[in-house]
């Protein structure tokens, strides 16, 4: 069983203000580009049996700046959650019209349910498990959080408890008898080491 390195994309204009960014195409900010380069220094050219990247520009740009665009394969299953009619809104804006709303419980009107996102995560895990070695995944916050729950075999709604900052590194692996989270939301490679 390989180790899976989860690499969230760098900062975007919407991530800095908490807007739900699903399938919208947003580039990295200048700070996000610096984060992606720092991610590349952190990985230091490490070789992987497989490198997969979301088709969305913010993940592809992070992958490129980290130095893996030549070996990365685009995987549509790594797209972020499709937020449908809630795309681009902050939590406060959504709750003004949908009191008590939670994406983890309620899904996204006109977009995807949590079970649909979890099914995509399961397909990525199956592909990674067949790679014959360690795998790097360049993708998005909510998708990667759900992927971690699917790796553990727990309800995907548990992803609500897993914060994931931009340009973070997380590692899924094995304990002697079970799958585990070996490292989570590590941003120590960023200049100030703080949350993103």
Secondary structure, 3 states (H helix, E strand, C coil): CCCEEEEECCCECCHHHCCCCCCCCCCECHHHHHHHHHHHHHHCCCCCCEEEECCCHHHHHHHHHCCCCCCCEECHHHCCCCCHHHCCCCHHHHHHHCCCCCHHHHCCCCCCCHHHHHHHHHHHHHHHHCCCCCEEEEECHHHHHHHHHHHHCCCHHHHHHCCCCCCCEEEEEECCCCEEEEEEEECCCCCCCCCC
